[in-house]
Amino acid sequence: MYRILVNTGLLLAIAVLSGCASMSSEECVNSDWAAIGYEDGSRGYTSDKFGSRRKACAKHGVTADFKAYQEGRDEGLVEFCQPSRGYNLGASGGTYYGVCDVAMEEEFLDAYRVGSQLHTLRSNVNNANSRIYSKEAELKRTKEKIRAKEAELISEDITTQDRVLLLADLKELSERTGELEAEIERLVADKARYEYELRDYEQTVAAYGY
């Protein structure tokens, strides 16, 4: 495999180039296009990556070696298109760009879907936690406003008009408190359901050996 032949310094250079479409003249001249192609393939990148580098090098009068790049990328794709990589990509919320060969794609996609479902279930739990936290924070602020307005209400120098306005505000805040408490109760129930679904699915995933 080509990967074994490249040294650590070259891999570091590839990593820099992979995240940068703009390339200097020296980088274009000295680039190992097969190694860059391998790295792109192992990350599941489309060949569009080559196009951006080709344009950058063309500005320096350097012709990128597509043949070497494609050969390297094909080898990299063999590494990428493994079921375990598909699962990891899905579980991390990554996007698959249809780069795998038909012969490898079915198993890759099966694993990718398993990982994607796991990511969705984890996201459901995390989102429920975030919504609960947000509603609890709003409830706390609302109760603080109620206490402040109640303090104003018993002030000796309050006018009748201000008292009427404060009572209206307190009624509105009290209603909002009830709404928030009901929303939090519903979200807590949703979270419990999402956590159950996640635990159940994690047991299923374990059976797949991931």
C-alpha positions in Angstrom: 0.0 0.0 0.0 1.1 3.5 -0.8 0.4 4.7 2.7 3.2 2.6 4.1 5.8 4.3 1.8 5.2 7.9 2.8 7.0 9.3 5.8 5.7 11.3 8.7 6.9 14.6 7.3 5.1 14.0 4.0 1.9 13.1 5.8 2.1 16.4 7.7 2.5 18.3 4.5 -0.5 16.5 3.0 -2.6 17.4 6.0 -1.8 21.1 5.5 -2.5 20.9 1.8 -5.8 19.1 2.4 -7.3 22.0 4.3 -5.9 24.7 1.9 -7.0 25.2 -1.6 -4.4 28.0 -2.2 -1.0 26.5 -2.9 2.3 28.3 -3.4 4.5 27.7 -6.5 6.9 25.6 -4.4 4.1 23.5 -3.0 2.8 22.9 -6.5 6.2 21.9 -7.9 7.1 19.6 -4.9 3.7 18.1 -4.3 3.4 14.3 -4.3 0.1 14.1 -6.0 -0.3 10.4 -5.4 0.1 10.9 -1.6 -2.3 13.8 -1.7 -4.8 11.7 -3.6 -4.5 8.9 -1.1 -5.1 11.2 1.8 -8.2 12.7 0.1 -9.5 9.3 -0.7 -9.0 8.0 2.9 -11.0 11.0 4.1 -13.9 10.4 1.7 -13.3 13.6 -0.3 -14.7 13.9 -3.8 -12.4 14.6 -6.7 -13.5 18.3 -6.5 -10.6 18.7 -4.1 -8.2 18.1 -7.0 -9.9 20.7 -9.1 -9.3 23.5 -6.6 -5.7 22.5 -6.3 -5.3 22.2 -10.0 -6.6 25.8 -10.5 -4.2 27.1 -7.7 -1.2 25.4 -9.4 -2.2 26.6 -12.8 -1.8 30.2 -11.6 1.9 29.3 -11.0 2.3 27.7 -14.4 2.4 24.2 -12.8 0.3 21.3 -14.1 -1.1 19.1 -11.4 -0.7 15.3 -12.0 -4.3 14.0 -12.1 -3.2 10.5 -13.0 -1.0 10.1 -9.9 -3.6 11.9 -7.8 -6.4 9.6 -9.0 -4.3 6.4 -8.4 -3.6 7.5 -4.9 -7.2 8.5 -4.3 -8.4 5.1 -5.5 -6.2 3.4 -2.9 -7.3 5.9 -0.2 -11.0 5.2 -1.0 -10.4 1.5 -0.3 -9.4 2.4 3.2 -12.3 4.9 3.6 -15.0 2.6 2.2 -14.8 0.1 5.1 -18.0 -0.5 7.1 -16.2 0.6 10.3 -15.4 3.9 8.7 -19.0 4.3 7.4 -20.3 3.7 11.0 -17.9 6.2 12.4 -18.8 8.8 9.8 -22.5 8.4 10.5 -22.1 8.4 14.3 -20.2 11.7 14.1 -22.9 13.3 12.0 -20.7 13.4 8.9 -21.9 13.5 5.3 -21.2 10.7 2.8 -20.6 12.0 -0.7 -21.2 8.9 -2.7 -17.5 8.2 -3.4 -17.4 4.5 -2.7 -17.2 1.9 -5.5 -20.4 -0.1 -6.0 -18.7 -3.3 -4.8 -18.0 -1.7 -1.4 -20.8 0.8 -1.1 -23.6 -1.5 0.1 -21.9 -2.6 3.3 -20.5 0.9 3.9 -23.9 2.4 3.6 -25.5 -0.2 5.9 -22.9 0.7 8.6 -23.3 4.5 7.8 -27.0 4.3 8.4 -26.5 2.5 11.7 -24.1 5.3 12.8 -26.4 8.0 11.5 -29.3 6.7 13.5 -27.2 6.6 16.6 -26.2 10.2 16.0 -29.8 11.2 15.6 -30.8 9.5 18.9 -27.9 11.1 20.7 -28.9 14.5 19.3 -32.4 14.0 20.5 -31.2 13.6 24.1 -28.8 16.5 23.8 -31.4 18.8 22.3 -33.9 17.9 25.0 -31.3 18.8 27.6 -30.6 22.1 25.9 -34.3 23.0 25.7 -34.9 22.0 29.4 -31.9 24.2 30.4 -33.3 27.1 28.4 -36.8 26.8 29.8 -35.5 26.4 33.4 -33.4 29.6 32.9 -36.4 31.5 31.6 -38.6 30.2 34.5 -36.0 31.4 37.0 -35.9 34.8 35.4 -39.7 35.0 35.3 -39.9 34.1 39.1 -37.3 36.8 39.8 -39.5 39.3 37.9 -42.5 38.3 39.9 -40.7 38.8 43.2 -39.5 42.2 42.1 -42.9 43.3 41.0 -44.5 42.0 44.3 -42.0 44.1 46.2 -43.1 47.2 44.1 -46.7 46.3 44.8 -46.4 46.7 48.6 -44.5 49.9 48.3 -46.1 52.7 50.3 -45.7 55.4 47.7 -47.2 53.4 44.7 -50.0 55.1 42.8 -53.3 53.4 42.0 -52.4 53.5 38.2 -49.0 51.8 38.9 -50.7 49.2 41.1 -53.1 48.3 38.3 -50.2 48.0 35.8 -48.2 45.9 38.2 -51.2 43.5 38.9 -51.6 43.1 35.1 -47.9 42.3 34.8 -48.0 39.8 37.6 -51.0 38.1 36.0 -49.1 37.7 32.8 -45.9 36.5 34.5 -47.9 34.0 36.6 -49.5 32.6 33.4 -46.1 32.4 31.8 -44.7 30.6 34.9 -47.5 28.0 34.5 -46.7 27.6 30.8 -43.0 27.1 31.4 -43.6 24.5 34.1 -45.8 22.6 31.8 -43.3 22.8 29.0 -40.5 21.6 31.2 -42.6 18.7 32.4 -43.2 17.7 28.8 -39.6 18.1 27.9 -38.4 16.0 30.8 -40.8 13.3 29.6 -39.5 13.6 26.1 -35.9 13.4 27.4 -36.7 10.2 29.3 -38.2 8.7 26.1 -35.2 9.7 24.0 -32.8 8.2 26.6 -34.7 4.9 26.6 -34.6 4.9 22.8 -30.9 5.6 22.8 -30.1 2.9 25.3 -32.2 0.4 23.4 -30.5 1.3 20.1 -27.0 1.2 21.7 -27.7 -2.4 22.7 -28.7 -3.1 19.1 -25.5 -1.5 17.8 -23.4 -3.5 20.1 -24.8 -6.6 18.5 -23.4 -5.4 15.2 -19.9 -5.4 16.7 -19.2 -1.6 16.3 
